[in-house]
């Protein structure tokens, strides 16, 4: 009897333990569900609640009346008042280069010399022939005054002298053209030739440009023509010189409107003492109109 009662007590004890574990798990599960529900309600509340509006800062200033000048704006480019690619008129061999790249030249300064030794030798020969022709002409005139030679012989002597004199003048002109000089004051670019180089007529030597003052070329639609006149103030800016503004005057209005774009070409002139503006620069320009609002 005692042996049978012991297994029954153990089984009852196991069942009691299982019930306690199940109750504990159910309690924990219920607690988790409650906590999750509370968190879910908090999240929903945060999402649905609108944030408070930020407070705007307002400043005030006294109202005052001012005039402002209306302006017409455009884009354009800088160009030199005087600019030229210095070239040779005659072919020859470069004997001397008389300038430095990027240097400054004055009108009449020698830029380059071509070898003129052959022309100079021919000139001496032509001068000798012209001198002989002059002597013959004087002798023929003396004889003609005494009626020793005919009028035809005198005319022939005069013609010969004039022809040889013209040859001398032509040779002197060619020799002068072998020396290239600056046609105006300006700043030189980079040379295109070297000493000893054989060049042809028309060979480009160096770019020469006058940089003070400079022109600004631009265009505006034709409907603005009635508001434009020479002398209006021009304000120029360029990205290449950030923070600087150049002030000049509108100096030229083209006499015709472009038939394709219907734009009117205009030109302003600016002082450029430090040569900051260079031909070809892209610029933005404002033309200040006389009316104020």
Residue pairs with C-beta under 8 A, 6 or more apart in sequence:
67 292
67 293
68 292
68 293
69 288
69 289
69 290
69 291
69 292
70 288
70 289
70 291
70 292
70 293
71 235
71 286
71 287
71 288
71 289
72 220
72 224
72 227
72 228
72 286
72 287
72 289
73 284
73 285
73 286
73 287
74 218
74 219
74 220
74 266
74 284
74 285
74 287
75 218
75 282
75 283
75 284
75 285
76 216
76 217
76 218
76 219
76 282
76 283
76 285
77 216
77 217
77 218
77 279
77 280
77 281
77 282
77 283
78 214
78 215
78 216
78 277
78 278
78 279
78 280
78 281
78 283
79 214
79 215
79 216
79 217
79 279
79 280
80 186
80 209
80 210
80 211
80 214
80 215
80 279
81 210
81 213
81 214
81 215
81 269
82 184
82 186
82 209
82 210
83 186
83 207
83 208
83 209
83 210
83 279
84 183
84 184
84 207
84 208
84 209
85 204
85 205
85 206
85 207
85 208
86 111
86 180
86 182
86 183
86 204
86 205
86 206
86 207
86 208
87 202
87 203
87 204
87 205
88 112
88 114
88 177
88 180
88 199
88 200
88 201
88 202
88 203
88 205
89 177
89 201
89 202
90 114
90 174
90 177
90 178
90 201
91 198
91 199
91 200
91 201
91 203
92 114
92 115
92 116
92 178
92 198
92 199
93 114
93 115
93 196
93 197
93 198
93 199
94 112
94 113
94 114
94 115
94 193
94 194
94 195
94 196
94 197
94 198
94 199
95 113
95 114
95 115
95 195
96 112
96 113
96 195
97 111
97 112
97 191
97 193
97 194
97 195
98 109
98 110
98 111
98 112
98 113
99 105
99 109
99 111
99 112
99 188
99 191
99 206
100 188
101 188
101 189
101 190
101 191
102 187
102 188
102 189
102 190
103 187
103 188
104 185
104 186
104 187
104 188
105 111
105 182
105 185
105 186
105 187
105 188
105 208
106 182
106 185
107 182
107 183
107 184
107 185
108 181
108 182
109 181
109 182
110 179
110 180
110 181
111 180
111 181
111 182
111 188
111 205
111 206
112 179
112 180
112 193
112 205
113 178
113 179
113 180
114 178
114 179
114 180
114 199
115 178
116 174
116 175
116 178
116 179
119 171
119 174
119 175
119 178
120 175
122 171
123 168
123 171
123 172
123 175
126 164
126 167
126 168
126 171
127 168
129 164
129 167
130 161
130 164
130 165
130 167
130 168
133 157
133 160
133 161
133 164
133 165
134 161
136 157
136 160
136 161
137 157
137 158
137 160
137 161
140 149
140 153
140 154
140 157
141 154
141 157
143 149
144 150
144 151
144 153
144 154
180 205
182 208
183 208
184 208
184 210
185 210
186 208
186 209
186 210
186 211
187 208
187 209
187 210
187 211
187 275
188 206
188 207
188 208
189 206
189 207
189 208
189 209
190 206
190 207
191 205
191 206
192 203
192 204
192 205
192 206
193 199
193 203
193 205
209 279
211 272
211 275
211 277
211 278
211 279
212 271
212 272
212 273
212 275
213 248
213 269
213 270
213 271
213 272
214 269
214 270
214 272
214 277
214 279
215 251
215 267
215 268
215 269
215 270
216 234
216 236
216 248
216 267
216 268
216 269
216 270
216 283
216 285
217 265
217 266
217 267
218 265
218 266
218 267
218 268
218 283
218 285
219 258
219 261
219 263
219 264
219 265
219 266
220 228
220 263
220 264
220 266
220 287
221 262
221 263
221 264
222 257
222 262
222 263
222 264
224 264
225 253
225 257
225 264
227 289
228 250
228 253
228 264
228 266
228 287
229 250
229 253
230 249
230 250
230 251
230 252
230 253
231 249
231 250
232 249
232 250
232 287
232 288
232 289
232 290
233 247
233 248
233 249
233 250
233 287
233 288
234 247
234 248
234 249
234 250
234 268
234 270
234 285
234 286
234 287
234 288
235 245
235 246
235 247
235 285
235 286
235 288
236 245
236 246
236 247
236 248
236 268
236 270
236 277
236 283
236 284
236 285
237 244
237 245
237 246
237 283
237 284
237 285
238 244
238 277
238 281
238 282
238 283
238 284
239 282
240 281
240 282
241 276
241 277
244 276
246 270
246 271
246 272
246 277
247 270
248 268
248 269
248 270
248 271
249 268
249 269
250 266
250 267
250 268
250 287
251 267
251 268
251 269
252 266
252 267
253 264
253 266
253 267
254 264
254 265
254 266
257 263
257 264
258 264
258 265
266 287
268 285
268 287
270 277
277 283
